[in-house]
């Protein structure tokens, strides 16, 4: 298992080169990242939506600072042995200063970050619009120039298909960001049928969100993971599903208990305690305790 940030970045690149798509569940904290790893996924992700909710109980409307989201990413990295991608919002700075965001995330140990052209208002009825293509391309170029590890991935995200419902404009943006040096591009709200039509025009790997509710009035995404894979997606990101599952199950348990149910009645929704402890490494603590118990210090 890779240990150093550089080794994890190399490992993530190897995953990208494998048969796709790479399904990337999004963690929301260190513990959920451990669950992703335990489930057998070879990499995970931390987004600003999940970080804002889990660490601060806040909406994802640009409230988190660079250091706040990077610190949450560092906790996730430290908790697991698999590569972690992170959300760097809009880079937090303009192009001449975006080097600082890259440095902070590199120091946090993540495998790479995505930087977006969205100016704010995601998940609300008040989108602020998009950065110009030229400004965003310059941010991408500056981020690539700033990295000290060539295997640190700079991913360029365009929300043109989401905010402006403009597929052609989104593709032109992705082409420009790839030309500026982006290692991957990230394009929310492009259904698989549309991605299949334009995939050949995008010269770098493509990441899509597999659990974005991109059809008004629907509680399901417009495309399945399989459909995205067949359309040429290299990474299918599940940015919401894990934290959404946690919210629903915790709410169900609390509601049942509040209505008078006994603990046994919600047992099917609660991880058995010993299994939980195994995930957290209590057995490793016991081994260390036995090794350093009184009279055992010199044992092999």
N, C-alpha and C positions, 0 to 999 in steps of 0.2 A: 504494500500500500504506500502511495506517495506521502511524504512527510513535509518537505519544504514547499514554500509557495511556488518556487520554480518547477518543482516536480509535479505539483498539482496542475499547474498551467500546461505543462507538456502532456499530462494525462488527459486534460480536457480537449486539447487539440487532437489527440489520438481518438477520442470519442467522436469528434466531429468527422474524422476521416473514415469512421466505420459505417456500416449499413444503417441507414436512417429510417425514420427520424429519431433523434435523441429526445426522449421525453424527460422533461426537467420540472419536477414538482417544486413549488415554491415553499420554503420554510418561512416561519414568522419569528422564530427565536431559536436559541441554541437547542432546546429540547426537541422541538419539532424537526430540526435538522437531523438530530440523532434518529428520529423515527423514520425519516426519509432514507437515511443511510441503512438503518436496520432492515427496511423493506427491500433493500437490494438495488436501489437506484445508484448509478455511478457518479452522480453530481446533483447539486441542488442550487437554489437561487434565493436571494433576498430582495424583495421589491419595496419601494417606499410605501405602498399601500399597506402591506402587512407590517412593516416596521413602525409606521406611524400608529397603527391600531394597537399592536402588541406592546410596544415599549412606552407609549404615551397616552393611549386611549384617544387619539386624535384622528380627524379625517385627513386624507391624502390631498391636501390643497396647498402644498408648498411650505408647510410649517416647519419641517425638519431641516436642521442645519447640516452642513457637510459632516461635521464631527459627530453629530448625533446618529446619522444613518451609517457612517463608517464604523462607529463603535459597535453598533448592533451587528454589522457585518463581521467585525473582528470576533465577536462572541460566537457567532455561527461557525466561522472558520476554525476557531480554537476547539469547538465541541466535536468536530468530525474529521475524518481522514479523506473525505472526497472533495473534489473541486467545488468552489462556490462562485457563482456569478452574482453581481450586485447591480442595483439600480443607482446610477449617479445623477438622476433627475436631468436637468438641462446643463450639467457640468458645473453648476453653482457660480460660475464666473464667465466673463467674456473670453474670447480666444487668447489674448495675451496672458491671462491669468489662470486658464484652465489647467495648467501644469500642476497647480497645488492640489486640485481634486484628484488628479491622476496619482500624484505622490502619496496622498493620504490613503487611497484605496489600495495602491500597491503595498504600502506598509501594513495595511490590514490583512494582507495575504490572500485577497480574492484572485480568482483566475482571470477576471476581466470585468468591465462595466459597460452598461449601455447609457448613451447620452442622447437626449431627445430634442426635437425641434419644437415641442409643444411649449407655449408660453404660460400655461396654467389653466386651471378650471376643469381638469379631467374629473370624470365621475360626477359632474354637476351640469346644470343647464346653462352655465355661464362660461363657455370656453373662451379663452383670451386670444386664440389665434395661433399662428405659427411663426417661428423665426424665418427670416428669408433664407433661401437656398444658399446664398453666398456666405451669410453669417454662420450658418450651421456647418457648411463645408469647412470653413476656417477653424471652427471649434474642433472638428474631427481631425483636421491636419495638425492642429496644435496638440491635441491629446496624443496622437501617434508620435509626434516629435518628443513629447515629454516622458514617455515611458522609459524606464531603465531596463526592464526585462522585455526582450522582443517577443516573448510568448504571452505577455499580458495582453488580453484581447480588448480592442476598442470596437464597440458595437454601436452603430449609428441607428437611431430609431426615428422613423417618420410617422407622425400621426395624421398625415394628410387624408388618408382614407377614412379615419375615424372622425376627425374634426370637420373636414370640408367635404367628405364623401366624394373625394376626387381620386379615383384609381390611377388615372394617367398621370396626374400631378404627383402622386405618391411614388410611382415608378421612376419618374424623372428625378425626384429627390433621392431615391435610393441609388440610382445610377451615379448621381453627383457625389454622394457620400462615399460610395465605393471608390470612385476615382480619387477622392481626397485621402484614401488610405484605410478606410474602415475594414476591419477583418471580417465582420459579419454585418448584416443589416437586420433590423427588427421592424416589422410592419403590422401593427394591430388593425383589426377590422377589415382584412382582406379575406373573403371566403375562399375556400379551397378551389372552387370552380374558376374564380378570377385569378388566383395565384397560378394555377396551371397554365393560363393563357399568357402570363407575363414572366414566368419564372426564367425563361431562357434569356431575357434581357438583363437579368441581375447577375453580375459576374462573381459574386461572393456568396458564401452560405447565407441562408435566410432563416430567421427565427420568427415564429408566429405565436400568438397566445391561443392556446387551445380551449380556454374556458372564459373567453370574453363574450358577454351577452350582446352580440352585435346586431341582433334583429329586434327592433322595437316591439315591446309587448310579449316577447318570448322569454322563457326561463331556461333556455338551452342555447348553446352556441350554434351558429349556422352550419358548422362543419365539424366532423369527427376527427380524432387523431389519425385514424387510418386514411381518411380522405386527404388530410393535409400531407401525410407522407406520400401518397400517390401523386399529389400535386407538386411535389418537389421541395417541401419544407425540410430543412436540415435539423431544426430544433423546434419542438413543440413545448412551449412554456405553459405550465399550469400555475399561474401567478396567484389565483384566488382559492382554488379548491381545498387546499389543506387548512387554511385559516377559516374558511367557510364551514368545513366539516367540524372543526373544533367548536366554533360558535354554536352550530346547531345542536351538537351532542351535549355540550355543557348546559345550554339553555333547556334542553329536554330533561336532563337529570335534575337540575335545580327546580324546574317547574313541577316535576313529579313529587319531589321531596316537599316542596312548599304546599302541595295539595294533600299531603298526608301519607304518601307512599313510604314504605320502609326501605332501608338500604337494599335488602334482597330483591325488591321489585325493580330496581334499576341496575342490577348487577350486570345485565347483558350489555349495558352501555358504558361500563367502567372497566378499565384495564385491571386485571388481577394484580394485587400489590407486589407479589414476588416477581412477576414478569416486568412490572414497572421498574423495580429495583435492579433487575438484571440489565435493563437498558441504561440505567444510570451508572453502572459500574461498581455497585456495592461489593460484588464478588472480588473485584480487583483490590478494593480496599482490604478485604479480609485476607487476601494473599500477602499484601504488604504488612499487615498487622502481624501475621504469623511469622513472616521473615524477620521482623524487627522486634519480636517479643523478647522479654527478658530471658537471657541465657541462649538466644539463638543468633546473636549478632554475627558470630564468626562462621555460621553455617553456610554451605554453598548453595 
